[in-house]
Amino acid sequence: MDDNIICIGCGAVLQSDNPEEAGYLPASRLKKAIESEDEGNDIYCQRCFRLRHYNEIMPVDADNDDFLALLNSLASKKALIVNVVDLFDFTNSLLSSLKRFVGDNEFILVGNKFDLFPLNSKQSKIKDWMRQEANRVGLFPKKIFLVSAKNKKNLTELISYLNKGSRDKDVYFVGMTNVGKSTLLNAIIDEMGDVKNLITTSRFPGTTLDKIEIPLENGHFLVDTPGIMTENQLATRLNAKELAVISPQKPLKPATYQLKPGNTLFLAGLGRIDFLKGNPASFTVYAARGLYIHRTKTENATEFYQRHVGELLNPPEEASELPELKGQELHTSYKSDLLFGGIGFVTVPADCLVKIYTPGKIGLGIRRALI
């Protein structure tokens, strides 16, 4: 019999040998947990405790190879697979490699943070876009849901679907880091029972360090898995203060700027749009309300950025912590959203030639306008 005590927050085995490794707990606290069976059942490691009470991240080495091994095992299991994605960083939070692991299992997509879209947003339009993007990388979800894990919006239909799906199989929640996967699972558990905030959540990537199985009355499990870290997500490159600025907490309020060719918009120091050709037009920014937006002449933009990044153009606080801004030229054949993954999007009219930038081209994209 395995006598290891598991942290109920992140799933790591509790240990008191190395503060730098997963599951660390001071020896005196771990001894109490071992001696008290009841206490051991709901004990948190030091890292999860600090996340829950102080919103501080403690660095832990977490290897994605272990998670890929878990994914590899899914094809041989009878499972319902739930890929949770961030609607504001969809392309980079979609687990495109999942097609290799699904096997014959049912697979659904859950788009989180829907409550941040403006109130006039059409769910059907957003779902169509999600399905097209998933199909483009070879993924064919049986169903798509739009939810807000934080505010527990649109959960009834999803929970009903999971109840039916879990009658003869376990339900695996998978996804990239920082998409709200554990927050969503907590919300589902809260709706289904009396346990509140069972799984550690935070704005920081890599919170869940091992799979966590939540037993259901029907004998099956809801399984939370570690988030996969990727350099293609801006969130993995920013500190807590910077994440707080770019992470919207309320529905996005559009801010419209009248631009003509030769104008540039900065999204703080993390995004840039050069308007190269087209008729004078309205560019509408959808981003967190506290994000600083600055308009200037394109001919002065590079010098302006170099002079003010980390100060007026903040975040980032330290430009050297991120790759250099790199751009991509795009021509809009129709009204389009320019995508800045993890930051937001900018709606522009048809027949505009633009060049858009982010650090290292992280999160850049374009789609037919959703609003």
C-alpha positions in Angstrom: 0.0 0.0 0.0 1.3 3.5 -0.9 1.7 5.5 2.2 2.5 8.8 0.4 0.4 11.8 1.3 -0.8 13.8 -1.7 -1.3 17.6 -1.8 -5.0 18.0 -2.4 -4.3 21.3 -4.3 -1.8 20.2 -7.0 -1.6 16.4 -6.7 2.2 16.3 -5.8 3.5 13.8 -3.3 4.3 15.7 -0.1 8.0 15.8 0.9 10.2 17.8 3.3 13.6 17.2 1.7 13.8 19.9 -1.0 12.0 23.2 -0.9 12.7 23.6 -4.6 10.8 20.5 -5.6 7.1 19.8 -6.0 5.1 18.9 -2.9 7.4 20.6 -0.3 6.1 21.0 3.2 8.2 21.8 6.3 9.1 18.6 8.3 7.0 19.5 11.3 3.9 20.1 9.2 4.4 16.9 7.2 4.9 15.0 10.5 1.5 16.2 11.7 -0.1 15.2 8.4 1.4 11.7 8.7 0.2 11.3 12.3 -3.3 12.7 11.6 -5.2 10.7 9.0 -8.0 13.2 8.8 -5.7 16.2 8.5 -3.6 14.4 5.8 -6.7 14.1 3.7 -7.0 17.8 3.1 -3.5 19.1 3.4 -1.8 21.5 1.0 1.9 21.8 0.1 3.7 25.0 0.9 3.5 26.1 -2.7 -0.3 25.6 -3.0 -0.8 27.3 0.4 1.1 30.4 -0.7 -0.8 30.4 -4.0 -4.2 30.2 -2.2 -3.5 32.7 0.5 -0.9 35.1 -0.9 -1.2 34.7 -4.7 2.6 34.0 -4.8 4.2 31.5 -7.1 7.0 29.3 -5.8 9.1 28.0 -8.7 9.0 24.2 -9.2 10.6 22.1 -11.9 7.7 20.5 -13.8 8.5 18.3 -16.8 5.9 18.2 -19.7 7.2 14.8 -20.7 5.2 13.3 -17.8 2.1 14.9 -19.0 2.7 13.7 -22.6 3.0 10.2 -21.2 -0.4 10.7 -19.6 -1.9 11.9 -22.9 -0.4 8.9 -24.6 -2.3 6.6 -22.3 -5.7 8.2 -23.2 -6.1 6.4 -26.5 -6.2 3.0 -24.7 -8.7 4.2 -22.1 -12.5 4.7 -22.4 -12.7 8.4 -21.7 -14.5 11.6 -22.5 -11.8 14.3 -23.2 -12.5 17.9 -22.4 -10.0 20.4 -23.9 -10.4 23.8 -22.1 -9.2 26.8 -24.2 -8.8 30.5 -23.5 -11.1 32.4 -25.9 -8.6 35.3 -25.8 -5.7 33.1 -26.8 -7.5 30.4 -28.7 -4.9 29.4 -31.3 -2.2 29.1 -28.7 -4.3 27.4 -26.1 -5.9 24.8 -28.4 -4.2 21.5 -27.8 -3.6 20.7 -31.5 -1.5 17.7 -30.7 -4.5 16.1 -29.0 -5.5 14.4 -32.3 -2.6 12.0 -31.7 -4.0 11.0 -28.3 -7.8 10.9 -28.6 -8.1 7.6 -30.3 -11.7 6.6 -30.6 -12.7 8.7 -27.5 -15.2 11.5 -27.6 -13.7 14.9 -27.5 -15.3 18.3 -26.7 -14.1 21.9 -26.7 -14.9 24.3 -23.8 -14.1 27.9 -24.5 -13.5 29.8 -21.2 -13.9 33.5 -20.4 -16.9 34.0 -22.6 -18.2 36.5 -20.1 -15.5 38.9 -21.2 -16.9 39.3 -24.7 -19.2 42.3 -25.2 -22.8 41.6 -24.4 -23.8 41.8 -28.1 -21.5 38.9 -29.0 -23.3 36.0 -30.7 -22.4 32.6 -29.3 -23.1 30.8 -32.6 -20.6 33.0 -34.4 -17.9 32.3 -31.8 -18.6 28.5 -31.8 -18.4 28.5 -35.6 -15.0 30.2 -35.5 -13.8 27.7 -32.8 -14.9 24.7 -34.9 -13.3 26.0 -38.0 -10.0 26.6 -36.2 -10.1 23.2 -34.6 -10.9 21.5 -37.9 -8.1 23.3 -39.6 -5.6 21.5 -37.3 -7.3 18.1 -37.6 -9.5 18.3 -34.5 -13.2 17.5 -34.7 -14.9 18.1 -31.4 -18.3 16.5 -30.9 -19.6 19.5 -29.1 -18.5 23.1 -28.2 -19.4 25.0 -25.1 -18.8 28.6 -24.1 -18.5 29.2 -20.3 -17.1 31.5 -17.7 -15.4 29.4 -15.0 -14.8 32.4 -12.8 -18.4 33.6 -12.8 -20.0 30.2 -13.2 -21.8 31.2 -16.4 -23.3 28.7 -18.9 -22.3 25.7 -16.7 -25.7 24.0 -16.6 -25.6 22.6 -20.2 -22.0 21.5 -19.8 -22.6 19.7 -16.5 -25.6 17.9 -17.9 -23.4 16.7 -20.8 -20.7 15.6 -18.5 -23.2 13.7 -16.3 -24.3 11.7 -19.3 -20.8 11.2 -20.6 -19.4 10.0 -17.3 -22.0 7.1 -16.9 -19.5 4.6 -18.5 -16.2 6.5 -18.6 -13.9 8.9 -16.8 -13.8 12.6 -17.9 -10.3 14.0 -18.5 -9.8 17.8 -18.5 -6.8 18.8 -20.5 -5.3 22.1 -21.8 -2.5 24.5 -21.9 -1.5 26.4 -18.8 -3.4 29.5 -17.7 -6.6 28.8 -19.6 -8.8 28.4 -16.4 -9.0 24.6 -16.5 -8.7 24.1 -12.8 -11.0 27.0 -12.1 -13.6 25.4 -14.4 -13.3 22.1 -12.6 -13.7 23.8 -9.2 -16.8 25.5 -10.5 -18.3 22.2 -11.7 -17.5 20.5 -8.4 -19.1 23.5 -6.5 -22.2 23.1 -8.6 -22.3 19.3 -8.0 -21.5 19.2 -4.3 -20.4 20.9 -1.2 -16.6 21.0 -1.6 -15.4 24.6 -2.4 -12.1 25.5 -4.3 -10.7 22.0 -4.0 -8.0 22.5 -6.7 -5.4 25.2 -6.4 -5.9 27.9 -9.1 -4.0 31.1 -9.9 -3.1 33.4 -12.7 0.3 31.7 -12.9 1.0 28.9 -15.4 1.9 25.4 -14.2 -0.2 25.3 -11.0 -1.4 21.7 -11.3 1.6 19.4 -11.0 0.0 16.0 -11.3 -3.4 14.5 -12.2 -6.1 14.8 -9.6 -9.0 12.4 -9.6 -12.4 13.6 -8.2 -14.7 10.6 -7.6 -18.2 10.7 -8.9 -21.2 8.9 -7.4 -21.4 6.6 -10.5 -17.9 5.2 -9.7 -16.1 7.2 -12.4 -13.8 10.2 -12.0 -13.4 13.8 -13.2 -9.6 14.0 -13.8 -7.8 17.3 -13.7 -4.4 17.1 -15.5 -1.3 19.4 -15.5 -1.4 22.3 -17.9 1.1 22.1 -20.7 3.5 25.0 -20.7 4.4 26.5 -24.1 6.5 29.4 -25.2 3.8 30.4 -27.6 1.7 31.8 -24.8 2.5 35.3 -23.7 1.2 34.5 -20.1 4.2 32.2 -19.6 6.6 35.2 -20.2 5.0 37.7 -17.9 5.2 38.3 -14.1 2.3 38.5 -11.8 1.9 42.3 -12.0 2.1 42.3 -15.8 -0.5 39.5 -16.0 -2.8 41.5 -13.7 -2.7 44.4 -16.2 -3.4 42.4 -19.4 -5.9 39.9 -17.9 -9.4 41.4 -18.3 -11.7 41.0 -15.3 -14.8 42.7 -16.8 -16.5 42.5 -20.2 -14.2 44.2 -22.8 -15.2 47.8 -23.5 -14.4 48.8 -27.1 -12.1 51.7 -27.6 -12.2 53.2 -31.1 -9.3 55.1 -32.7 -9.5 57.0 -36.0 -6.4 56.1 -38.0 -5.1 56.9 -41.5 -2.1 55.3 -43.3 1.1 56.2 -41.6 -0.4 55.8 -38.1 0.6 53.3 -35.4 -1.2 52.0 -32.4 0.7 50.5 -29.4 -1.0 48.1 -27.0 1.2 49.1 -24.1 4.6 47.6 -24.9 3.2 44.2 -26.0 1.5 44.9 -29.3 1.9 47.2 -32.2 -0.2 47.9 -35.3 1.1 49.9 -38.3 -1.6 51.1 -40.7 0.2 50.9 -44.1 -2.4 51.3 -46.8 -6.2 51.9 -47.0 -8.7 54.6 -46.5 -8.9 56.4 -43.1 -10.8 54.0 -40.9 -11.9 53.2 -37.3 -9.7 50.6 -35.5 -11.6 49.3 -32.4 -9.5 47.8 -29.6 -10.9 45.1 -27.3 -8.5 44.6 -24.4 -8.4 44.9 -20.6 -9.6 48.3 -19.5 -6.4 49.2 -17.8 -4.1 48.5 -20.7 -2.4 51.7 -22.0 -3.1 52.4 -25.7 -1.0 55.0 -27.6 -1.4 56.4 -31.1 1.6 57.9 -32.9 3.1 58.3 -36.4 4.6 55.2 -37.9 7.8 57.1 -38.9 8.4 57.8 -35.2 7.1 54.5 -33.7 10.3 52.5 -33.4 12.1 55.4 -31.7 9.1 56.0 -29.5 9.0 52.4 -28.5 12.7 52.2 -27.7 12.5 55.3 -25.5 9.3 54.4 -23.6 9.1 50.6 -23.3 9.0 49.6 -19.7 7.8 53.1 -18.6 4.9 54.7 -20.6 4.6 51.5 -22.6 4.1 49.1 -19.7 3.8 46.2 -19.5 6.4 44.9 -19.9 8.2 46.3 -16.9 11.5 45.1 -18.4 11.8 44.9 -22.1 14.9 42.7 -21.9 12.8 39.9 -20.4 10.8 39.4 -23.7 11.8 38.7 -27.3 12.0 41.7 -29.6 8.8 42.9 -31.3 8.5 41.1 -34.6 5.8 41.8 -37.2 3.6 40.2 -39.9 1.9 42.0 -42.8 -1.8 41.3 -43.3 -4.3 42.5 -45.8 -8.0 42.4 -44.7 -10.3 41.1 -47.4 -13.3 41.7 -45.1 -14.0 43.2 -41.7 -11.5 41.4 -39.5 -10.2 41.0 -36.0 -6.4 41.3 -35.6 -5.5 38.8 -32.9 -3.0 39.5 -30.1 -3.1 36.2 -28.1 -3.4 36.8 -24.4 -4.0 40.6 -24.8 -7.1 41.0 -26.9 -8.1 41.8 -30.5 -8.5 44.8 -32.7 -11.4 45.1 -35.3 -10.5 46.7 -38.6 -12.5 47.2 -41.8 -12.0 45.5 -45.1 -9.2 46.5 -47.5 -6.6 47.5 -45.0 -2.9 46.7 -45.2 -1.4 46.5 -41.7 1.6 45.1 -40.0 1.1 43.8 -36.5 3.7 43.0 -33.9 4.1 41.2 -30.6 7.3 40.0 -28.8 8.7 37.2 -31.0 5.4 37.3 -33.0 3.8 35.4 -30.1 0.0 35.1 -30.4 -0.4 36.9 -33.8 -3.4 36.0 -36.0 -6.4 37.2 -37.9 -10.0 36.1 -38.3 -13.3 37.3 -39.7 -14.7 39.9 -37.2 -16.8 38.2 -34.5 -18.6 41.5 -33.5 
